[in-house]
Amino acid sequence: MQEVQQVLVAYDRSDMSQEALKRAISVARKKEAQLIVVHVIEPLFVQSPYAKSVDEDEIRQKLSAQIDDLNKEAQVEYMLFVESGEAAGLITLTAKKTQADLLVIGSNSKENVESEHFGSTTLKIIQHTHIPVLIVKNRIQTIYQHMLSPTNLTEHSKESILFANTLFTKPTRKYLYAFDTVDKLQAMTYHFSEEEAEGLKEIKTSDAQIALENFVEELGGGEMALIDYTASINENLLDYIKQENADLLVLGSKGVGNLNSFVFVSTE
């Protein structure tokens, strides 16, 4: 697993981006990595004759003061980039130019109009980057305590979990595997008796349990949970995740062009 040497954080001065900066500082300090902060000045959604010209030097000074204040205890070395244009594209480009090993970004409210109608910056970044992304959704109170990892037992999923384990060494770990089972419609379609359908369910459950146990053993152990689904795997997983007392969610993700990225989400 690649060492984390460059941590990039997207900072727009919102409350949640400040929390993302705090977490990025914490990771950079622990890994003895360089911190890279990028701030993007986006064009106005609606042009206005009353808008004043942007003073990038003034913005840079204010940003530096805010970063220094949040970084005064850790004293992590950092670089600051101030760019103008479309946020998702410029953040992704900065990650590529700086050869960042981890991108940290805050997730804003669902009530955000731009996110509702045009797709959130966070989603666009996940789709277009191949590096691990940590999405911060809540306020920083302590180190992560409980990590939940939904998995499909693939090598890509294993890589994402191993990377998370290098970043966050303290939390308890639970692995969640959702597997398909035999539902009533399938039983009717293939003329299974109730007894035959139940027997197939038991076989599938046993196979899934063994596969999950082998997977978790290779990762060094942890709690395990199985979900058998018959309709929507996403709904079943989401229902389970909502009920869990986890503060870190680890997911493997495939971006566009078959580029792989890892997604780490601090849960609300």
Secondary structure as UniProt FT lines:
FT   STRAND          6..10
FT   HELIX           15..31
FT   STRAND          34..41
FT   TURN            49..50
FT   HELIX           56..70
FT   TURN            71..74
FT   STRAND          78..84
FT   HELIX           87..97
FT   TURN            98..99
FT   STRAND          102..106
FT   TURN            110..111
FT   HELIX           113..118
FT   HELIX           121..128
FT   STRAND          133..136
FT   STRAND          146..151
FT   HELIX           155..167
FT   STRAND          172..180
FT   HELIX           184..189
FT   TURN            190..191
FT   HELIX           194..218
FT   TURN            219..220
FT   STRAND          223..229
FT   HELIX           233..243
FT   STRAND          248..254
FT   HELIX           256..258
FT   STRAND          260..265
//
